[in-house]
Amino acid sequence: MRFLLEFLRIIFLIIVVGGVLGYMLEGMYAAIGVDTRTYGWMFMIAILILLFVFYRNKLQFDGWYKGKGKEKLTKRTSKILVVLSVSLLLLPPILNIAF
């Protein structure tokens, strides 16, 4: 039962928090003239990466699941993923201007 509750929590996080962040980013990109139909997949992947890092480093320790395998990402892995995510967030405006 705890596994199911934790799974529902993850789904909620991805759908609701990811959806709200995606909606906000889409509005910001549209306001500056970025074609969100062409480059929207980049910021959605960036949001998913950020949610993954946040979940693995913070949220997994506060949830219902108490099983094995609960450990933080290494600092190096976290930094690499966050830099990748920020790069994906900055790339659509740059590509929109370049092309």
C-alpha distances in whole Angstrom, upper triangle without the diagonal:
4,5,5,6,9,10,11,12,14,15,17,18,20,21,22,23,25,26,28,29,31,32,34,35,36,38,40,41,42,44,46,47,44,43,40,40,41,39,36,34,35,34,30,30,31,28,25,27,27,23,22,25,23,20,21,23,22,18,16,17,16,12,9,9,11,12,16,18,18,21,23,26,29,32,34,31,30,34,34,31,32,36,35,33,36,38,36,37,40,41,41,44,46,46,47,50,51,51
4,5,5,6,9,10,10,12,14,15,16,18,20,21,21,23,25,26,27,29,31,32,33,35,37,38,39,41,42,44,45,42,42,38,38,40,38,34,32,33,32,29,28,29,26,23,24,24,21,20,22,20,17,17,19,18,15,12,13,12,9,5,5,8,9,13,15,14,18,20,22,26,28,30,28,27,30,31,28,29,33,32,30,33,36,34,34,38,39,39,42,44,44,45,48,49,49
4,5,5,6,9,10,11,12,14,15,17,18,20,20,21,23,25,26,27,29,31,32,33,35,36,37,39,41,42,43,40,40,36,36,37,35,32,30,30,29,26,25,26,24,21,22,22,19,18,20,19,15,16,18,17,14,12,13,13,10,7,6,9,9,12,13,13,16,19,21,24,27,29,26,25,28,29,26,27,31,30,28,31,33,32,32,36,37,37,40,42,41,43,46,46,46
4,5,5,6,9,10,10,12,14,15,16,18,19,20,22,24,25,26,28,29,30,32,34,35,36,37,40,41,42,39,38,34,34,36,34,31,29,30,29,25,25,26,24,21,22,23,19,18,21,20,16,17,20,19,16,14,16,15,11,9,9,12,13,15,17,16,20,21,23,27,29,31,28,26,30,30,27,28,32,31,29,31,34,32,32,36,37,36,39,41,41,42,45,46,46
4,5,5,6,9,10,10,12,14,15,16,17,19,20,22,23,24,26,28,29,30,32,34,35,36,38,40,41,38,38,34,34,36,34,30,29,30,28,25,25,25,23,20,22,22,18,18,20,18,15,17,19,17,13,12,14,12,9,7,8,11,13,16,17,16,19,20,22,26,28,30,27,26,29,30,27,27,31,30,28,30,33,31,31,35,36,36,38,41,41,41,44,45,45
4,5,5,6,9,10,10,12,14,15,16,17,19,20,21,23,25,26,27,29,31,32,33,35,36,38,39,36,36,32,33,34,32,28,27,27,25,22,22,23,20,17,19,18,15,14,16,15,11,13,15,14,10,9,11,10,6,6,6,10,11,14,14,13,16,17,19,22,24,26,23,22,25,26,23,24,27,27,25,27,30,28,28,32,33,33,36,38,38,39,42,43,43
4,5,5,6,9,10,11,12,14,15,16,17,20,20,21,23,25,26,27,29,31,31,33,35,37,37,34,34,30,30,31,29,26,24,25,24,20,20,21,19,16,17,18,14,13,16,16,12,14,17,16,12,11,14,13,10,9,9,13,13,15,15,14,17,18,19,23,25,27,23,22,26,26,22,23,27,26,24,27,29,27,27,31,32,32,34,36,36,37,40,41,41
4,5,5,6,8,10,10,12,13,14,16,18,19,20,22,23,25,26,28,29,30,32,34,35,36,34,33,29,29,31,29,26,24,25,24,20,20,22,19,16,19,19,15,15,18,17,13,16,18,17,13,13,15,14,11,11,11,15,16,19,19,17,20,21,22,26,27,29,26,24,27,28,24,25,28,27,24,27,30,27,27,31,32,31,34,36,36,37,40,41,41
4,5,5,6,9,10,10,11,13,15,16,17,19,20,22,23,24,26,28,29,30,32,34,35,32,32,28,29,30,28,25,24,24,22,19,19,20,17,15,17,16,12,13,15,13,10,13,15,14,10,10,13,11,8,9,10,14,16,18,18,16,18,18,20,23,25,27,24,22,25,25,22,22,26,25,22,25,28,26,25,29,30,30,32,35,35,35,38,40,40
4,5,5,6,9,10,10,11,13,15,15,17,19,20,21,23,25,26,27,28,30,32,33,30,30,26,26,28,25,22,20,21,19,16,16,17,14,11,13,13,10,10,13,11,8,11,14,13,9,9,13,12,10,11,11,15,16,17,16,15,16,16,17,21,22,24,21,19,22,22,19,19,23,22,19,22,24,22,22,26,27,27,30,32,32,33,36,37,37
4,5,5,6,8,10,10,11,14,15,15,17,19,20,21,23,25,26,27,29,31,31,29,28,24,24,26,24,21,19,20,19,15,16,17,14,12,14,15,11,12,15,14,12,14,17,16,13,13,17,16,13,14,14,18,19,20,19,18,20,20,20,24,25,26,23,21,24,24,21,21,24,23,20,23,25,23,22,26,27,26,29,31,31,32,35,36,36
4,6,5,6,7,9,10,11,13,14,16,18,19,20,22,23,25,26,28,30,30,28,28,24,25,26,25,21,20,21,19,16,17,18,14,13,16,15,12,13,16,14,12,15,18,16,13,14,17,15,13,14,15,19,20,22,21,20,21,21,22,25,26,28,25,22,25,25,22,22,25,24,21,23,26,23,22,26,27,27,29,32,32,32,35,36,36
4,6,6,5,7,9,10,11,13,14,16,17,18,20,21,23,24,26,28,29,26,26,23,24,25,23,19,18,19,16,14,15,15,11,10,13,12,8,10,12,11,9,13,14,13,10,12,15,14,12,14,15,19,20,21,20,18,19,18,19,22,23,24,21,19,21,22,18,18,21,21,17,20,22,20,19,23,25,24,26,29,29,30,32,34,34
4,6,6,5,7,10,10,11,13,15,15,16,19,20,21,22,24,26,26,24,23,20,20,22,20,16,15,16,14,11,11,12,9,7,11,11,7,9,12,11,10,13,16,15,13,14,17,17,15,17,17,21,21,23,21,19,20,19,19,22,23,24,21,19,21,21,17,17,20,19,16,18,20,18,17,21,22,22,24,27,26,27,30,31,31
4,6,5,5,8,10,10,11,14,15,15,18,19,20,21,23,25,26,23,23,19,19,21,20,16,15,17,15,11,13,14,11,10,14,14,11,13,16,15,14,17,19,18,16,17,20,19,17,19,20,23,24,26,24,23,24,23,23,26,27,27,24,22,24,24,20,20,23,21,18,20,22,20,19,22,23,22,25,27,27,27,30,32,31
4,6,5,6,9,10,10,12,14,15,16,18,20,21,22,25,25,24,23,20,21,23,21,17,17,18,16,13,15,16,12,12,15,14,11,14,17,15,14,18,19,18,15,17,20,18,17,19,20,24,25,27,26,24,25,23,24,27,27,28,25,23,25,25,21,21,23,22,19,21,23,21,19,23,24,23,25,28,28,28,31,33,32
4,5,5,6,8,10,11,12,14,15,17,18,20,21,23,24,22,23,19,21,22,20,16,16,17,14,12,14,13,9,10,13,11,9,12,14,12,12,16,17,15,13,16,18,17,16,19,20,23,25,26,25,22,23,21,21,24,24,25,23,20,21,22,19,17,20,20,16,17,20,18,16,20,22,21,23,26,26,26,29,31,31
4,6,5,6,8,10,10,12,14,15,16,18,20,21,22,20,20,16,17,19,16,13,13,13,10,8,10,10,6,7,10,9,8,11,13,12,12,16,17,16,15,17,20,19,18,21,22,25,26,27,25,23,23,21,20,23,23,24,21,19,20,20,17,16,18,17,14,15,18,15,14,17,19,18,20,23,23,23,26,28,28
4,5,5,6,9,10,10,12,14,15,16,18,20,21,19,18,15,16,18,16,12,13,14,11,9,12,12,9,10,14,13,11,14,17,16,16,19,21,20,18,20,23,22,21,23,24,28,29,30,28,26,26,25,24,27,27,28,25,22,24,24,20,19,21,20,16,18,20,17,15,19,20,18,20,23,23,23,26,28,27
4,5,5,6,9,10,11,12,14,15,17,19,20,19,19,15,17,20,18,14,15,16,12,11,14,14,10,12,15,14,12,16,18,16,17,20,21,20,18,21,24,22,22,24,25,29,30,31,29,27,27,25,25,28,27,28,26,23,24,24,21,19,21,21,17,17,20,18,15,18,20,19,20,23,24,23,26,28,28
4,5,5,6,8,10,11,12,14,15,17,18,16,17,14,16,18,15,12,13,13,9,9,12,10,7,10,12,11,10,14,15,14,15,19,19,19,18,20,23,22,22,25,26,29,30,31,28,26,26,24,23,25,24,25,23,20,21,21,18,16,18,17,13,14,16,14,12,15,17,16,17,20,21,20,23,25,26
4,5,5,6,9,10,10,12,14,15,16,14,14,11,13,14,12,9,10,11,7,6,10,10,7,10,13,12,12,15,17,16,17,20,21,21,20,22,25,25,24,27,27,31,31,32,30,28,28,25,24,27,26,26,24,21,22,21,18,17,18,17,13,14,16,13,11,14,15,14,15,18,19,18,21,23,23
4,6,5,6,9,10,10,12,15,15,14,14,11,13,15,14,10,13,13,10,10,13,13,11,14,16,15,15,18,20,19,20,24,25,24,23,25,28,27,26,29,30,33,34,35,33,31,31,29,28,30,29,30,27,25,25,25,22,20,22,20,17,17,19,16,14,16,17,15,16,20,20,19,22,24,24
4,5,5,6,9,10,11,13,14,13,15,12,15,17,15,12,14,14,11,11,15,13,11,14,17,15,15,19,20,19,20,24,24,23,22,25,28,27,27,30,31,34,35,36,34,31,31,28,27,29,28,29,27,24,24,24,21,19,20,20,16,15,18,16,12,15,17,15,15,19,20,18,21,23,24
4,5,5,6,8,10,11,12,11,12,9,13,14,11,9,12,11,8,9,12,11,10,13,15,14,15,18,19,18,20,23,23,23,23,26,28,28,28,31,31,34,35,36,33,31,30,27,26,28,27,27,25,22,22,22,19,17,17,17,13,13,14,12,9,11,13,11,12,15,16,15,17,20,20
4,5,5,6,8,10,10,9,9,6,9,12,10,7,11,11,8,10,13,13,12,15,17,16,17,20,22,21,23,26,26,26,26,28,31,30,30,33,33,36,37,38,35,33,33,30,29,31,30,29,27,25,25,24,21,20,20,19,16,15,16,14,11,13,14,11,12,15,15,14,17,19,19
4,5,5,6,9,10,10,11,9,12,14,13,11,14,15,12,13,17,16,15,18,20,19,20,23,24,23,25,28,29,28,27,30,33,32,32,34,36,39,40,40,38,36,35,33,31,33,32,32,30,27,27,27,24,22,23,22,18,17,19,16,13,15,16,13,13,17,17,15,17,21,20
4,5,5,7,9,9,11,10,14,15,13,12,15,14,11,14,17,15,14,18,19,18,19,23,23,23,25,28,28,27,27,30,33,32,32,35,36,39,40,40,38,36,35,32,30,32,30,30,29,26,25,25,23,20,20,20,17,15,16,15,11,12,14,12,10,14,16,14,15,19,19
4,5,5,6,5,8,7,11,12,10,9,13,12,10,12,15,14,14,18,19,18,20,23,23,23,26,28,28,29,29,31,34,33,34,37,37,40,41,41,38,36,35,32,30,32,30,30,28,26,25,24,22,20,20,19,16,14,15,13,10,10,11,8,7,11,12,10,12,15,15
4,5,5,5,7,7,10,12,11,10,14,14,13,15,18,17,17,20,22,21,23,26,27,26,28,31,32,32,31,34,37,36,36,39,39,42,43,43,41,39,38,35,34,35,34,33,31,29,28,28,25,23,23,22,19,18,18,16,14,14,14,11,10,14,14,11,13,16,16
4,6,8,10,10,14,15,14,14,17,17,15,17,20,19,19,22,24,23,24,27,28,28,30,33,33,32,32,35,38,37,37,40,41,44,45,45,43,41,40,37,35,37,35,34,33,30,29,29,27,25,24,24,21,19,20,18,15,15,16,13,11,15,16,13,14,18,18
4,6,9,11,14,15,13,14,17,16,15,18,20,19,19,23,24,23,25,28,28,28,30,33,33,33,33,36,38,38,38,41,42,45,46,46,43,41,40,37,35,36,34,33,32,30,28,28,26,24,23,22,20,18,18,17,14,13,13,11,8,11,13,10,11,14,15
4,6,9,12,12,12,13,16,16,15,18,20,19,20,23,24,24,26,29,29,30,32,34,34,35,35,37,40,40,40,43,43,46,47,47,44,42,41,38,36,37,35,35,33,31,30,29,27,25,24,23,21,19,19,17,15,14,14,10,8,11,12,8,9,13,13
4,6,9,9,8,9,13,12,12,14,17,16,17,20,21,21,23,26,26,27,29,31,32,33,33,35,38,38,38,40,41,43,44,44,41,39,38,35,33,34,33,32,30,28,27,26,24,22,21,20,18,17,16,14,12,11,10,7,6,9,9,6,8,11,11
4,6,6,6,8,11,12,12,14,16,17,18,20,22,22,24,26,27,28,30,32,33,34,33,35,38,38,38,40,40,43,44,44,41,39,39,36,34,35,34,33,31,29,28,27,25,24,23,21,19,18,17,15,13,13,12,8,9,11,10,7,10,12,11
4,5,5,5,8,9,9,11,13,14,15,17,19,19,21,23,24,25,26,29,30,30,30,32,35,35,34,37,37,40,40,40,37,36,36,33,31,33,32,31,29,27,27,25,23,22,21,19,17,17,16,13,12,13,12,8,10,13,11,10,13,15,14
4,6,6,8,10,11,12,14,16,16,18,20,21,22,24,26,27,28,30,32,32,31,33,36,36,35,37,37,41,41,41,38,37,37,35,32,34,34,33,30,29,29,27,24,24,23,21,19,19,18,15,15,16,14,11,13,15,13,11,15,16,14
4,6,8,9,11,12,14,15,17,18,19,21,22,24,26,27,28,30,31,33,32,33,37,37,36,39,38,41,41,41,38,37,36,34,32,33,33,31,29,28,27,25,23,23,22,19,18,18,17,13,14,14,12,9,11,13,10,9,13,14,11
4,6,6,7,9,11,12,13,15,16,18,19,21,22,24,25,27,28,29,29,31,34,34,34,36,36,39,38,38,35,34,33,31,28,30,29,28,25,24,24,22,19,19,18,16,14,14,13,10,10,11,9,6,9,11,9,8,12,13,12
4,5,6,6,9,10,11,13,15,16,17,19,20,21,23,25,26,27,26,28,31,31,31,33,33,36,36,36,33,32,31,29,27,29,28,27,25,23,23,22,19,18,18,16,13,14,14,10,10,12,11,8,11,13,12,12,15,16,15
4,6,5,6,9,10,11,12,14,15,16,19,20,21,22,24,26,25,26,30,30,29,31,31,34,33,33,30,29,29,27,25,27,26,25,22,21,22,20,17,17,17,14,12,14,13,9,10,13,11,10,13,15,13,14,17,18,17
4,5,5,6,9,10,11,12,14,15,17,18,20,21,23,24,24,25,29,29,29,32,31,34,33,33,30,29,28,25,23,24,24,22,20,19,18,16,14,14,14,11,9,10,9,6,7,9,8,7,11,12,11,12,16,16,16
4,5,5,6,9,10,10,12,14,15,16,18,20,21,22,22,24,27,27,27,30,29,32,32,32,29,28,27,24,22,24,23,22,20,18,18,16,14,13,13,11,8,9,9,6,5,9,9,8,11,13,13,13,16,18,18
4,5,5,6,9,10,11,12,14,15,16,18,20,21,20,22,25,25,25,27,27,30,30,30,27,26,25,23,21,23,23,23,20,18,19,17,14,14,15,13,10,12,12,9,9,12,12,11,14,17,16,17,20,21,21
4,5,5,6,9,10,10,12,14,15,16,18,20,19,20,24,25,24,26,26,28,28,27,25,24,23,21,18,21,21,20,17,15,16,14,11,12,13,10,8,11,11,8,9,12,12,12,16,17,16,18,21,21,21
4,5,5,6,9,10,11,12,14,15,17,18,18,20,23,24,24,26,26,28,28,28,25,23,22,19,17,19,18,18,15,13,13,12,9,9,10,8,4,7,8,6,6,10,10,11,14,15,16,17,20,21,21
4,5,5,6,9,10,10,12,14,15,16,16,18,21,21,21,24,24,26,27,26,24,22,21,19,17,19,19,19,16,14,15,14,11,10,12,11,7,9,11,9,8,12,13,14,16,18,18,19,22,23,24
4,5,5,6,9,10,10,12,14,15,14,16,19,20,19,21,21,24,24,23,21,19,19,17,15,18,18,18,15,13,15,14,10,11,13,11,9,12,13,11,11,15,16,16,19,21,21,22,25,26,26
4,5,5,6,9,10,11,12,14,14,15,18,20,19,22,21,23,23,23,19,18,17,15,13,15,15,15,12,10,11,11,7,7,10,8,6,10,11,10,11,14,15,16,19,20,20,22,25,25,26
4,5,5,6,9,10,11,12,12,14,17,18,18,21,21,23,23,23,20,18,17,14,12,15,14,15,12,9,11,11,8,6,10,9,7,9,12,11,11,14,16,17,19,20,21,23,25,26,27
4,6,5,6,8,10,10,10,11,15,15,15,18,18,20,21,21,18,16,16,14,13,16,16,17,14,11,14,14,11,10,14,13,10,13,15,14,14,17,19,20,22,24,24,25,28,29,30
4,5,5,6,8,10,10,10,13,15,15,17,16,18,18,18,15,13,13,11,10,13,14,15,12,10,13,13,9,10,13,13,11,14,16,15,16,19,20,21,24,25,25,27,30,30,31
4,5,5,6,8,9,10,13,15,15,18,18,19,19,18,15,13,12,9,8,10,10,12,9,6,9,10,7,8,11,12,10,13,15,15,15,18,20,22,24,25,26,28,30,30,31
4,6,5,6,7,9,11,12,13,17,16,18,19,19,16,13,12,10,10,13,12,14,12,9,12,13,11,10,14,14,12,14,17,17,17,20,22,23,25,26,27,29,31,32,33
4,6,5,5,6,9,10,10,13,13,15,16,16,14,11,11,9,10,13,14,16,14,11,14,16,13,13,17,17,15,17,20,19,19,22,24,25,28,29,30,31,34,34,35
4,6,6,6,8,11,11,14,13,14,14,13,11,8,7,6,6,10,12,14,11,9,13,14,12,13,16,16,15,18,20,20,21,24,25,27,29,30,31,33,35,35,36
4,7,7,8,11,12,16,15,15,16,15,13,10,8,5,6,9,10,12,11,8,12,14,12,12,16,17,16,17,20,21,21,24,25,27,29,30,31,33,35,36,37
4,6,6,7,10,13,14,14,16,16,14,11,10,8,10,13,13,16,15,12,15,17,15,14,18,19,18,19,22,22,22,25,27,29,30,32,33,34,36,37,39
4,5,5,7,10,11,12,14,15,14,11,11,10,12,15,16,19,17,14,18,19,17,16,20,21,19,21,24,23,23,26,28,29,31,33,34,35,37,38,39
4,6,6,9,8,9,11,11,10,7,8,9,11,15,16,19,17,15,18,20,17,18,22,22,20,23,25,25,25,28,30,31,33,35,35,37,39,40,41
4,6,9,8,8,11,11,11,7,9,9,12,15,17,20,18,16,20,22,20,20,24,24,23,25,28,28,27,31,32,34,36,37,38,40,42,43,44
4,7,9,10,12,14,14,11,12,13,16,19,20,23,21,19,22,24,22,22,25,26,24,26,29,29,28,31,33,34,36,38,39,40,42,44,45
4,6,8,11,13,14,11,13,14,17,20,22,24,22,20,24,25,23,23,27,27,25,27,30,29,29,32,34,34,37,38,39,40,43,44,44
4,6,9,13,14,12,15,17,19,23,25,27,25,23,27,28,26,26,30,30,28,30,33,32,32,35,37,37,40,42,42,43,46,47,47
4,6,9,11,9,13,15,18,21,23,26,23,22,26,27,24,25,29,29,27,30,32,31,32,35,36,37,40,41,42,43,46,46,47
4,7,9,8,12,14,18,20,23,26,24,23,26,28,26,27,30,30,29,32,34,33,34,37,38,40,42,43,44,45,48,49,49
4,7,7,11,14,17,20,23,25,23,22,26,27,25,27,30,30,29,32,34,33,34,37,38,39,42,43,44,45,48,48,49
4,6,9,12,15,17,21,22,20,21,24,25,23,25,29,28,28,31,33,32,33,36,37,39,42,43,43,45,47,47,48
4,6,9,11,14,17,19,17,17,21,21,20,22,25,25,24,27,29,29,30,33,34,36,39,39,39,42,44,44,45
4,7,10,13,15,18,16,15,19,20,19,20,23,23,23,26,28,28,28,31,33,34,37,38,38,40,43,43,44
4,7,9,12,14,13,13,16,17,16,18,21,21,21,24,26,26,27,30,31,33,35,36,37,39,41,41,42
4,6,9,11,10,9,13,14,13,14,17,18,18,20,23,23,24,26,28,30,32,33,34,36,38,38,39
4,6,8,6,6,10,11,10,12,14,15,15,18,20,20,21,24,25,27,30,30,31,33,35,35,36
4,5,5,6,9,10,11,12,14,15,16,18,20,21,22,24,26,28,30,30,31,34,35,35,37
4,6,5,6,9,10,10,12,14,15,16,18,20,21,22,24,27,29,28,30,32,34,34,35
4,5,5,6,9,10,11,12,14,15,16,18,20,21,22,25,27,27,28,31,32,31,33
4,5,5,6,9,10,11,12,14,15,16,18,20,21,24,26,26,26,29,31,30,32
4,6,5,6,9,10,10,12,14,15,16,18,20,22,24,24,26,28,30,30,31
4,5,5,6,8,10,10,12,14,15,16,18,21,23,22,24,26,28,28,29
4,6,5,6,9,10,10,12,14,15,16,19,21,21,22,25,26,26,27
4,5,5,6,9,10,10,12,14,15,18,20,20,21,23,25,25,26
4,5,5,6,8,10,10,12,14,17,18,19,20,22,24,24,26
4,5,5,6,9,10,10,12,15,17,16,18,20,21,22,24
4,6,5,6,9,10,10,13,16,15,16,19,20,20,22
4,5,5,6,9,10,12,14,15,16,18,20,20,22
4,5,5,6,9,11,12,13,15,17,18,19,20
4,5,5,6,9,11,10,12,14,16,16,18
4,6,5,7,10,10,11,13,15,15,16
4,6,7,8,10,11,12,14,16,17
4,6,6,7,9,11,12,13,15
4,6,5,6,8,10,10,12
4,5,5,6,9,10,10
4,6,5,6,9,10
4,5,5,6,9
4,5,5,6
4,6,5
4,6
4
